[in-house]
Amino acid sequence: MNTYKNILAACSQSGAELVAVSKTKPVEQIMELYDEGQRVFGENKVQELVEKQATMPKDIKWHLIGHLQTNKVKYIAPFVDLIHAVDSLKLLKEINKQALKNDRIIDILVQIKIAEEETKFGLDKEDAIALFQSIEQEGYKHVRIRGLMGMATFTDDKAQIKSEFETMNTLFQEIKSSLDDSTSSYFTELSMGMSGDYELALQSGSTMVRIGSLLFGARNY
Ligand SMILES: *Cc1c(COP(=O)(O)O)cnc(C)c1O
């Protein structure tokens, strides 16, 4: 079995979805995975995402997995399938506005900061809960919050990674149970796990793994 098939098997055993992270990779290489049946791809830069979407088959579901600037939402709003890294009310409002303009509902995840590193984006638990409260009060009708996204600390310490993923899962359950029924029914996704730690993530309740280098090889920037 090749690597792709192995990862797919691990995902389907857990009922999780595979997002193939194609950032920096050329269209020809992405098409090889497309030809094997993969349809969900993730990019972390708006411009690259827009260029690839324009040239590649239209049945691809494109996820934006990286940090998103408010002024760039408009470029991806017509087609993006899922935005993984929403970390402010300001960004959420802009996504709602651009979704309305495009007569769409855009699915999003709220990014939680679970790693120890200072560099990672995302909200801590209190800020996330506050964000959910304002969302429920305002009712932004053109965004649908599908769940949470997070990145573990970049470390070899498996116990630490595992514990960060477990913390994410606990927070996910906690927030889900606090939401009203209609919001809660869509709140089903926990996006965590990358090439180095996706198996630990799947053990800890991940429903969506974002895998790049294991599928496409190391990236040269
Ligand atoms: C690049 C990236 C990934 C994939 O990383 P790999 O280690 O190559 O699997 C996953 N999530 C985010 C947010 C990324 O930017």
PDBQT file of the ligand as one rigid body, heavy atoms in Angstrom, charges set to zero:
ROOT
HETATM    1  C1  LIG A 301       1.518  23.249   6.403  1.00  0.00    +0.000 C 
HETATM    2  C2  LIG A 301       0.393  22.988   7.331  1.00  0.00    +0.000 A 
HETATM    3  C3  LIG A 301      -0.014  21.675   7.605  1.00  0.00    +0.000 A 
HETATM    4  C4  LIG A 301       0.657  20.440   7.028  1.00  0.00    +0.000 C 
HETATM    5  O1  LIG A 301       1.911  20.256   7.585  1.00  0.00    +0.000 OA
HETATM    6  P1  LIG A 301       2.743  18.917   7.328  1.00  0.00    +0.000 P 
HETATM    7  O2  LIG A 301       3.616  18.816   8.507  1.00  0.00    +0.000 OA
HETATM    8  O3  LIG A 301       3.465  19.128   6.048  1.00  0.00    +0.000 OA
HETATM    9  O4  LIG A 301       1.776  17.790   7.245  1.00  0.00    +0.000 OA
HETATM   10  C5  LIG A 301      -1.102  21.508   8.447  1.00  0.00    +0.000 A 
HETATM   11  N1  LIG A 301      -1.743  22.571   8.999  1.00  0.00    +0.000 NA
HETATM   12  C6  LIG A 301      -1.370  23.831   8.762  1.00  0.00    +0.000 A 
HETATM   13  C7  LIG A 301      -2.125  24.938   9.404  1.00  0.00    +0.000 C 
HETATM   14  C8  LIG A 301      -0.286  24.086   7.928  1.00  0.00    +0.000 A 
HETATM   15  O5  LIG A 301       0.075  25.356   7.705  1.00  0.00    +0.000 OA
ENDROOT
TORSDOF 0
